[in-house]
Protein backbone atom coordinates (compact mmCIF):
# COMPACT_ATOMS: atom_id res chain seq x y z
CA UNK A 1 0.00 0.00 0.00
CA UNK A 2 1.70 3.25 -1.09
CA UNK A 3 1.85 6.36 1.05
CA UNK A 4 -0.78 8.98 0.25
CA UNK A 5 0.29 11.80 -2.10
CA UNK A 6 2.35 14.42 -0.22
CA UNK A 7 2.03 18.18 -0.26
CA UNK A 8 4.47 20.11 -2.47
CA UNK A 9 7.94 19.59 -1.06
CA UNK A 10 11.71 19.67 -1.71
CA UNK A 11 14.02 16.65 -1.37
CA UNK A 12 16.91 17.48 0.98
CA UNK A 13 18.37 14.30 2.45
CA UNK A 14 18.56 10.55 1.89
CA UNK A 15 19.72 7.98 4.38
CA UNK A 16 20.26 4.52 2.90
CA UNK A 17 20.84 1.42 5.01
CA UNK A 18 21.51 -1.94 3.41
CA UNK A 19 22.02 -5.19 5.30
CA UNK A 20 23.14 -8.44 3.69
CA UNK A 21 23.68 -11.92 5.09
CA UNK A 22 26.09 -14.55 3.75
CA UNK A 23 26.64 -18.23 4.52
CA UNK A 24 30.37 -18.92 4.59
CA UNK A 25 32.06 -22.10 3.41
CA UNK A 26 33.50 -22.67 6.91
CA UNK A 27 30.07 -22.98 8.57
CA UNK A 28 29.96 -19.43 9.94
CA UNK A 29 27.91 -16.48 8.72
CA UNK A 30 28.92 -12.97 7.64
CA UNK A 31 26.39 -10.20 8.21
CA UNK A 32 27.16 -6.80 6.69
CA UNK A 33 25.46 -3.42 7.07
CA UNK A 34 26.19 -0.12 5.33
CA UNK A 35 24.82 3.36 5.90
CA UNK A 36 25.10 6.48 3.74
CA UNK A 37 23.72 9.97 4.31
CA UNK A 38 23.56 12.18 1.22
CA UNK A 39 22.36 15.77 0.81
CA UNK A 40 20.83 17.21 -2.33
CA UNK A 41 22.90 20.39 -1.96
CA UNK A 42 26.55 21.33 -1.38
CA UNK A 43 27.70 22.90 1.88
CA UNK A 44 30.99 23.91 3.54
CA UNK A 45 32.73 21.61 6.00
CA UNK A 46 35.75 22.48 8.13
CA UNK A 47 37.59 19.16 7.71
CA UNK A 48 36.63 18.38 4.11
CA UNK A 49 36.40 21.88 2.69
CA UNK A 50 33.10 21.27 0.97
CA UNK A 51 30.71 18.35 0.89
CA UNK A 52 29.22 18.41 -2.56
CA UNK A 53 25.68 17.58 -3.59
CA UNK A 54 25.36 13.78 -3.83
CA UNK A 55 28.62 13.14 -1.93
CA UNK A 56 28.16 11.10 1.26
CA UNK A 57 28.23 13.05 4.49
CA UNK A 58 28.31 9.71 6.31
CA UNK A 59 29.47 6.42 4.84
CA UNK A 60 29.97 3.55 7.30
CA UNK A 61 29.98 -0.23 7.22
CA UNK A 62 30.12 -3.07 9.74
CA UNK A 63 30.67 -6.78 9.21
CA UNK A 64 30.18 -9.35 11.94
CA UNK A 65 30.88 -13.06 11.72
CA UNK A 66 28.57 -15.24 13.79
CA UNK A 67 27.86 -18.92 14.35
CA UNK A 68 24.47 -20.61 14.25
CA UNK A 69 24.02 -19.85 17.97
CA UNK A 70 24.44 -16.12 17.22
CA UNK A 71 27.82 -15.82 18.96
CA UNK A 72 29.99 -13.12 17.36
CA UNK A 73 33.39 -14.50 16.31
CA UNK A 74 34.71 -11.45 14.46
CA UNK A 75 33.73 -7.83 13.91
CA UNK A 76 35.10 -5.01 11.81
CA UNK A 77 33.84 -1.48 11.22
CA UNK A 78 34.98 1.14 8.73
CA UNK A 79 34.15 4.80 8.18
CA UNK A 80 34.84 5.99 4.66
CA UNK A 81 32.95 9.28 5.00
CA UNK A 82 32.32 11.39 8.06
CA UNK A 83 31.98 15.09 8.88
CA UNK A 84 35.30 15.02 10.77
CA UNK A 85 38.60 13.35 9.91
CA UNK A 86 38.73 11.73 13.34
CA UNK A 87 35.40 9.92 12.85
CA UNK A 88 37.25 6.89 11.46
CA UNK A 89 39.45 6.62 14.56
CA UNK A 90 36.71 4.95 16.63
CA UNK A 91 36.05 2.13 14.15
CA UNK A 92 38.51 -0.35 15.79
CA UNK A 93 36.49 -0.13 19.03
CA UNK A 94 33.79 -2.26 17.40
CA UNK A 95 36.00 -5.33 17.76
CA UNK A 96 34.60 -5.30 21.31
CA UNK A 97 31.56 -6.99 19.77
CA UNK A 98 33.58 -10.21 19.57
CA UNK A 99 32.32 -12.64 22.20
CA UNK A 100 28.85 -11.09 22.50
CA UNK A 101 25.79 -13.10 21.57
CA UNK A 102 22.92 -11.58 19.59
CA UNK A 103 19.77 -12.14 21.60
CA UNK A 104 18.14 -10.93 24.78
CA UNK A 105 20.19 -8.10 26.31
CA UNK A 106 22.22 -7.43 23.17
CA UNK A 107 20.99 -3.83 22.80
CA UNK A 108 21.87 -3.11 26.42
CA UNK A 109 25.38 -4.52 25.96
CA UNK A 110 25.85 -2.44 22.82
CA UNK A 111 24.80 0.74 24.64
CA UNK A 112 27.17 0.00 27.51
CA UNK A 113 30.08 -0.46 25.10
CA UNK A 114 29.49 2.30 22.58
CA UNK A 115 27.31 5.07 24.06
CA UNK A 116 28.54 8.65 24.08
CA UNK A 117 32.26 9.22 23.51
CA UNK A 118 32.95 5.47 23.39
CA UNK A 119 31.49 4.97 19.93
CA UNK A 120 29.99 6.43 16.77
CA UNK A 121 26.27 7.16 16.81
CA UNK A 122 25.83 5.94 13.25
CA UNK A 123 27.82 2.73 13.62
CA UNK A 124 25.89 1.95 16.79
CA UNK A 125 22.60 2.55 14.99
CA UNK A 126 23.64 0.02 12.35
CA UNK A 127 23.90 -2.75 14.93
CA UNK A 128 20.13 -3.09 15.39
CA UNK A 129 19.29 -3.85 11.73
CA UNK A 130 22.49 -5.90 11.57
CA UNK A 131 21.23 -8.08 14.43
CA UNK A 132 17.79 -8.60 12.90
CA UNK A 133 19.42 -9.41 9.54
CA UNK A 134 21.49 -12.06 11.30
CA UNK A 135 18.30 -13.67 12.59
CA UNK A 136 16.70 -13.60 9.16
CA UNK A 137 19.81 -15.02 7.48
CA UNK A 138 20.46 -17.84 9.94
CA UNK A 139 16.84 -18.74 10.72
CA UNK A 140 16.59 -21.71 8.30
CA UNK A 141 19.74 -23.29 9.76
CA UNK A 142 18.61 -22.59 13.33
CA UNK A 143 15.21 -24.12 12.56
CA UNK A 144 16.81 -27.26 11.10
CA UNK A 145 18.96 -27.55 14.21
CA UNK A 146 15.95 -27.02 16.47
CA UNK A 147 13.94 -29.71 14.71
CA UNK A 148 16.86 -32.12 14.86
CA UNK A 149 17.32 -31.50 18.59
CA UNK A 150 13.59 -31.58 19.29
CA UNK A 151 13.58 -35.36 19.24
CA UNK A 152 16.33 -35.68 21.86
CA UNK A 153 16.61 -32.48 23.92
CA UNK A 154 13.67 -31.12 25.90
CA UNK A 155 13.36 -27.42 25.01
CA UNK A 156 13.48 -25.16 28.04
CA UNK A 157 10.46 -23.19 26.87
CA UNK A 158 8.07 -26.11 27.29
CA UNK A 159 5.47 -25.47 30.02
CA UNK A 160 6.59 -21.84 30.18
CA UNK A 161 3.13 -20.62 29.14
CA UNK A 162 -0.33 -21.86 28.21
CA UNK A 163 0.44 -22.17 24.50
CA UNK A 164 3.57 -24.21 25.19
CA UNK A 165 2.08 -26.61 27.77
CA UNK A 166 3.24 -30.14 27.04
CA UNK A 167 -0.29 -31.50 26.69
CA UNK A 168 -1.22 -28.80 24.14
CA UNK A 169 -1.52 -28.81 20.38
CA UNK A 170 1.55 -26.61 19.75
CA UNK A 171 3.87 -29.05 21.53
CA UNK A 172 2.11 -31.98 19.86
CA UNK A 173 2.88 -30.41 16.48
CA UNK A 174 6.33 -28.89 17.07
CA UNK A 175 7.87 -31.21 19.70
CA UNK A 176 5.88 -34.44 19.45
CA UNK A 177 8.46 -36.41 21.44
CA UNK A 178 7.63 -34.30 24.50
CA UNK A 179 3.87 -34.22 24.06
CA UNK A 180 2.07 -35.51 27.19
CA UNK A 181 -1.55 -35.12 26.14
CA UNK A 182 -4.03 -37.75 24.96
CA UNK A 183 -2.98 -40.23 22.32
CA UNK A 184 -3.94 -39.32 18.74
CA UNK A 185 -7.46 -40.38 17.72
CA UNK A 186 -6.08 -42.52 14.88
CA UNK A 187 -4.48 -44.88 17.40
CA UNK A 188 -0.85 -44.14 16.54
CA UNK A 189 1.57 -44.22 19.45
CA UNK A 190 3.76 -41.34 20.50
CA UNK A 191 7.44 -42.06 20.96
CA UNK A 192 8.65 -40.80 24.32
CA UNK A 193 12.32 -39.85 24.74
CA UNK A 194 14.32 -41.92 27.18
CA UNK A 195 17.45 -39.81 27.31
CA UNK A 196 18.46 -37.38 30.03
CA UNK A 197 16.36 -34.25 29.95
CA UNK A 198 13.31 -36.07 28.56
CA UNK A 199 10.09 -36.91 30.29
N, C-alpha and C positions, 0 to 999 in steps of 0.2 A: 504494500500500500504506500504510494508516494506521499511526501509531505504536501500540504496544501500550497497553492501558489503564494509566494511572498509579496510583500510590498516592494516598491522600487528600492533598490539597494546597490551598494558598491562592494565588490570583493576586495578584501584587504589582506587576509591571512589564510594559509592552509597548513594544518598539521597533519602529517601522514604517518601512521604507525602500521608496520607490517610485521607479522610474526609467522615463522615457518618452522615446521618440525621435520626432522630427518631420522631415519633408522640407520644406524651405522653397521658396518660389517662385523664389528667386534662385539655386538650385542648391546651396546649402549645407544643413547639417543642424543642428538644435538638439537637444541631448541634455540632459534635465533630471533631477535627482535631489533628493528630499526625504527628510528624516529627522525623526521625532518620537519622543521618549521620554516616556511617560506613566505615572504611578504610580496605584495604586488607592486611595491614601490621601492625606490632606493633611499637610503638614509645614511648619515654619517655614523661612524663608529670609531672610538678612540684607538682600539687595538688593531683594527683591520682597515682603517682609513674610511672606507665606504662599503656598505653591504648593498649590493646592487639588486634591483628587482629580479626575482626568480632565483637568487643565490641563497642557499640555506643559511639562516641565522643559527639554527641548531641542526646538527647532524650527528647522531649517536647510534651505537649498536652494542648489543650484548649477545654473547653466546654462552649457554650453559650446557654441560654434558651430564646427563642423568642416567640412572639405571631404572629398571622396571618398577622398583620400589620408591622412585622419586627422590633418591639420594643424589645430591649434586657432587660429581666427581671432579669437575673442572669448570672454570668460569673465566671469561675474559670480556672486558669492556673497552671500547674505543670511542674517542670524540674526535671527529674529523672537522666539525664546524661548531664554534661556540662564540659568544659575544666577547670573550676575553681569552687571551692566549693561554692563561693558566687553567682554563677549564679542563684541558686534557690531562692535567697533572693528577687528578683524583681517580682516573680510570683504574689504575692498578689496585685500588682499595677494594674493588668488587671481586677480587679473588677470595675475600672473606666469605663469599657465598659457599665455597667448597666445604663440604661436610654438613651443610644444612639439608633438611628434607622438606620438599614442597608438600604442604598439608596444613593441618590445623596448627595455628600459631606462626605460620611462615611470615605473614604480613607484620606481625609484632616483632619478630626477629630482624626483619629487614629494616624496620624503623629504628630499632635499637642500634643497628650497625651504621646506618647511612643518613640519619636525620641531621638537619642543620649543617654545620661546617664539616661533617664527616663524610659527606657524599655530594652527589649532583642531583638536584631535584628531578631532572629529566631522565637520567639513568634509573633513578629509583622508581619513577613512574612506569618505566618500561617493565619492571619486574612483575607487576600484576598481570598484564596480558601475556607475558612470557610464561608465567606459572599456569594460567588456564590453557595456553597452547600446549604446554607439556602434557596436561591431562588429556586433552583431545587427541594428541599424537599417540600417546602410549596406551590409551584406553583399550583398544582391541587386544593388545598383548597382556594387559593387566586382567582383562576379562577372561582370556584363555587360561591364564594362571589361576584365577579364582575358581573357575569351573573345574580345573584339574584337581585343585586342592579340596574342593567342596566334598569330594567323596572320602577324604581321609582326615581332614583337619576341621574340627568344629569351629565355625566362625564366631568370633567374640560378640558379634552384634545380635546373635540369636537370643530371643527372650528379652531383648532390650526395650521393646515396645510392643504394643498390641499387634501391629502389622507383621512383626517378625517373631511372634510366638511360635514355638516349635510345632504346635498342633494346627497351625493356620495354613491357609492355601498358598501364601507366598513362599514359606519354607518348603511346603510340599513340592512346589514347582521349581524353586531355585536351588534348594539343598535337600533333595529327597532322602539322602542317607541319614539326615538328622530330623526327619519328620516324625512326630510322635502321636499324630492324630489317628483317626479311624482308618482302617485298611480301605484301599480303593474298592468301589462298588463292583468292579469287574472281577474281583477275586485275586488279583495279582498280589504277590507278597512284596514287602518293602525290605530291602537289604539294610540291616543296621550295622554301623561300623563297630569293629571290635578292638580298634587300636586305642592308644592313650589319647585322651581328649574327646573321645566319642561318648555316646550315651548308650 
